[in-house]
Amino acid sequence: MANARGVFISFEGIDGSGKSTQARAMAEALKGQGHKVCLTREPGGSPGAEEIRRLLVEGDPGRWSPETEILLFTAARRDHLERLIAPALAAGEVVICDRFADSTRIYQGTARADLRPMVDQLHDLMIGTEPDLTLILDMDADAALERGLARASGEDRFEDMGQDFQRRLAAGFRALALDAPARCRLIDGSGAEDHVSARVQAAVSAYLS
């Protein structure tokens, strides 16, 4: 059920899974239904967090250790939460976020290194907020990586970590969906974009009803 403070929905998935496209589509659909919607992303979403984003998603794959990445992501997330997410929720808006803490749990806490306890401790200390609903876009890791690299966005640092890394990510997100079934919905991200959108909208509608 939606709550009085607004609703916080996150989209998660591996690079190239289509989550950004689906987050935008869901935001437009909810606006069309009369909801006030705040569409945002991580890392980023606030001016300070956007500056940190460039440090994280650009450059050589070995630029940062997993431990340093966790600190950078947490700093960006704290600024994002303070300046955008918390005020929007307090105003009763639907916040749709392209990635949130689950990405750090899986990327740095699971796929890059065995650091999940560190991620969770920092999250509890500095963030203390979870989405109400998390939609995990699931698709073949090799196909997603090909799609992600084809964008040539310049923000390819994690894609450049290779296929094995993407496969570990995919497995991590599937495990997360099993570990947190009350919050997470695993969405088949394969097939035509409109078919995926229909699956996403069905999951969101079921939650909001």
Backbone torsions as a table, in degrees:
resi	resn	phi	psi	omega
1	MET	NA	147.0	173.0
2	ALA	-67.9	151.6	177.9
3	ASN	-116.2	169.1	-170.8
4	ALA	-64.4	-25.9	-176.0
5	ARG	-80.9	1.6	-172.0
6	GLY	106.2	-179.0	-177.0
7	VAL	-128.4	135.9	-177.9
8	PHE	-112.6	113.4	-179.1
9	ILE	-117.9	127.6	176.0
10	SER	-113.7	150.7	174.2
11	PHE	-113.8	131.2	-178.9
12	GLU	-130.8	164.7	178.0
13	GLY	153.8	171.1	179.8
14	ILE	-73.3	168.3	178.6
15	ASP	-62.1	130.4	179.3
16	GLY	85.4	7.9	-177.2
17	SER	-79.4	-11.0	179.0
18	GLY	95.3	8.4	-175.6
19	LYS	-65.3	-36.3	179.7
20	SER	-65.5	-42.8	177.4
21	THR	-61.3	-44.1	-178.1
22	GLN	-71.0	-33.3	176.2
23	ALA	-63.2	-43.7	178.2
24	ARG	-63.7	-43.3	-179.6
25	ALA	-63.4	-40.5	179.6
26	MET	-67.0	-38.1	177.3
27	ALA	-61.3	-44.3	179.5
28	GLU	-65.6	-39.4	179.3
29	ALA	-63.6	-42.5	-179.8
30	LEU	-69.6	-36.2	174.9
31	LYS	-61.2	-40.1	178.3
32	GLY	-64.1	-22.9	177.7
33	GLN	-89.9	2.1	176.2
34	GLY	96.5	5.2	177.9
35	HIS	-80.1	147.0	170.0
36	LYS	-87.4	121.7	-169.4
37	VAL	-121.7	136.8	172.1
38	CYS	-113.2	111.4	178.5
39	LEU	-99.0	126.1	-176.6
40	THR	-145.0	-177.1	-175.6
41	ARG	-150.4	162.7	172.6
42	GLU	-133.9	150.5	-11.7
43	PRO	-65.6	144.3	-178.2
44	GLY	131.7	-156.2	176.9
45	GLY	96.5	-21.3	174.5
46	SER	-136.3	158.8	-175.4
47	PRO	-54.7	-46.0	-179.9
48	GLY	-65.6	-41.0	-179.7
49	ALA	-67.4	-32.6	177.1
50	GLU	-65.6	-34.2	176.3
51	GLU	-65.3	-41.3	178.3
52	ILE	-67.7	-33.3	179.9
53	ARG	-53.1	-45.4	-177.0
54	ARG	-61.3	-33.9	177.9
55	LEU	-66.9	-30.4	-172.7
56	LEU	-90.2	-37.4	-170.5
57	VAL	-102.4	-5.4	177.9
58	GLU	-113.0	157.1	174.2
59	GLY	97.5	-172.3	-175.7
60	ASP	-67.6	142.3	178.0
61	PRO	-55.5	-32.9	-179.4
62	GLY	-88.1	14.2	-175.6
63	ARG	-58.8	-39.7	-177.7
64	TRP	-128.1	150.9	169.6
65	SER	-77.0	161.0	176.0
66	PRO	-57.1	-38.0	-179.5
67	GLU	-63.2	-42.7	178.6
68	THR	-66.4	-39.4	177.2
69	GLU	-59.2	-42.2	179.6
70	ILE	-58.6	-43.2	179.3
71	LEU	-65.0	-42.5	179.8
72	LEU	-65.9	-45.1	178.3
73	PHE	-61.9	-41.2	-179.5
74	THR	-65.5	-40.4	177.6
75	ALA	-62.9	-45.6	178.2
76	ALA	-62.0	-41.9	-177.6
77	ARG	-66.2	-38.7	179.2
78	ARG	-62.0	-45.1	178.9
79	ASP	-64.1	-43.2	178.5
80	HIS	-59.7	-45.3	-179.4
81	LEU	-63.7	-46.9	-177.6
82	GLU	-64.3	-44.5	-168.3
83	ARG	-91.9	-22.4	-175.7
84	LEU	-129.4	-56.0	-170.9
85	ILE	-65.7	-52.9	-176.9
86	ALA	-61.4	-45.1	177.3
87	PRO	-62.8	-38.2	179.4
88	ALA	-65.6	-42.3	177.8
89	LEU	-64.9	-39.6	178.7
90	ALA	-63.2	-28.9	178.4
91	ALA	-84.7	2.4	176.8
92	GLY	84.3	15.9	-177.9
93	GLU	-83.5	160.8	168.9
94	VAL	-89.3	115.6	178.4
95	VAL	-95.9	121.6	175.8
96	ILE	-112.4	117.0	-174.7
97	CYS	-117.6	124.6	175.0
98	ASP	-80.0	93.6	-174.5
99	ARG	82.9	145.8	171.1
100	PHE	-150.8	-145.3	-170.8
101	ALA	-63.7	-27.6	-179.7
102	ASP	-60.0	-33.2	177.9
103	SER	-62.0	-41.4	178.0
104	THR	-67.1	-39.0	177.8
105	ARG	-58.8	-39.8	-175.1
106	ILE	-89.2	-46.5	-177.4
107	TYR	-66.4	-59.7	-175.1
108	GLN	-87.6	-34.3	-174.8
109	GLY	-81.3	-20.5	-175.1
110	THR	-127.8	-54.9	-171.2
111	ALA	-78.1	-39.3	180.0
112	ARG	-83.1	-35.4	-176.7
113	ALA	-161.9	167.6	178.5
114	ASP	-90.8	74.3	-172.5
115	LEU	-125.5	21.3	-177.4
116	ARG	-57.1	-41.4	178.1
117	PRO	-59.2	-39.6	178.0
118	MET	-63.3	-44.0	178.9
119	VAL	-59.6	-47.1	-176.7
120	ASP	-67.4	-37.2	179.0
121	GLN	-64.9	-45.8	178.6
122	LEU	-64.7	-38.6	178.3
123	HIS	-61.7	-46.0	-179.7
124	ASP	-62.6	-38.0	-178.0
125	LEU	-74.3	-41.6	-167.8
126	MET	-110.4	-19.3	-175.8
127	ILE	-116.0	-61.9	174.4
128	GLY	64.3	20.9	-179.0
129	THR	-133.0	136.6	174.0
130	GLU	-121.5	150.9	172.7
131	PRO	-61.6	155.6	172.5
132	ASP	-74.6	-34.8	-178.4
133	LEU	-141.7	131.9	177.6
134	THR	-121.6	124.0	178.8
135	LEU	-104.4	117.7	-177.7
136	ILE	-103.6	112.9	178.2
137	LEU	-79.9	118.4	-174.1
138	ASP	-112.5	126.8	175.0
139	MET	-155.6	171.5	-179.4
140	ASP	-57.8	129.3	-174.5
141	ALA	-64.6	-39.0	-178.8
142	ASP	-66.3	-43.1	179.2
143	ALA	-65.8	-39.6	179.5
144	ALA	-65.2	-41.1	179.8
145	LEU	-63.9	-42.7	178.3
146	GLU	-59.4	-42.8	178.5
147	ARG	-65.1	-43.3	-178.3
148	GLY	-64.1	-43.0	-179.9
149	LEU	-69.5	-30.5	-179.8
150	ALA	-64.8	-22.1	179.2
151	ARG	-67.5	-29.7	-178.5
152	ALA	47.1	50.6	-173.6
153	SER	-79.6	-14.7	-173.3
154	GLY	87.3	-8.9	177.6
155	GLU	-109.2	54.6	-169.1
156	ASP	-107.5	18.1	-173.4
157	ARG	-59.0	-43.0	-178.0
158	PHE	-77.2	-33.9	174.3
159	GLU	-61.0	-35.5	-177.9
160	ASP	-70.5	-5.7	175.7
161	MET	-77.8	-8.3	168.1
162	GLY	99.0	175.7	-174.0
163	GLN	-67.1	-42.9	-178.8
164	ASP	-60.0	-39.1	177.9
165	PHE	-63.1	-44.4	179.7
166	GLN	-64.1	-35.8	177.7
167	ARG	-67.1	-38.5	176.4
168	ARG	-65.0	-38.3	176.8
169	LEU	-61.3	-48.0	-178.5
170	ALA	-58.7	-43.7	178.3
171	ALA	-64.2	-38.2	179.2
172	GLY	-64.7	-41.9	179.3
173	PHE	-68.0	-36.5	176.9
174	ARG	-64.8	-40.3	177.3
175	ALA	-64.4	-38.3	178.1
176	LEU	-60.4	-42.4	179.3
177	ALA	-60.4	-35.5	178.1
178	LEU	-73.7	-35.3	-177.2
179	ASP	-74.1	-28.1	-176.0
180	ALA	-129.4	62.5	-174.3
181	PRO	-67.7	-23.7	179.9
182	ALA	-69.5	-28.4	-177.0
183	ARG	-105.7	-34.7	-170.6
184	CYS	-99.2	141.3	173.2
185	ARG	-124.4	124.8	177.6
186	LEU	-87.4	120.0	-175.6
187	ILE	-110.9	129.0	175.5
188	ASP	-65.3	114.0	-177.3
189	GLY	-93.6	6.5	-179.2
190	SER	-86.6	160.1	177.1
191	GLY	93.0	-170.8	-176.0
192	ALA	-63.8	147.1	-177.3
193	GLU	-56.6	-41.1	-178.3
194	ASP	-69.3	-29.9	176.8
195	HIS	-68.8	-40.6	176.8
196	VAL	-64.5	-41.3	178.9
197	SER	-59.6	-38.6	179.2
198	ALA	-63.6	-39.3	178.5
199	ARG	-66.4	-42.1	179.3
200	VAL	-63.4	-47.6	-177.3
201	GLN	-64.4	-34.4	177.3
202	ALA	-64.1	-41.7	179.8
203	ALA	-66.4	-42.5	-179.6
204	VAL	-68.2	-43.1	179.6
205	SER	-61.4	-41.6	178.2
206	ALA	-62.1	-38.8	179.3
207	TYR	-68.6	-47.8	-176.0
208	LEU	-67.7	-24.7	-179.8
209	SER	-78.2	NA	NA
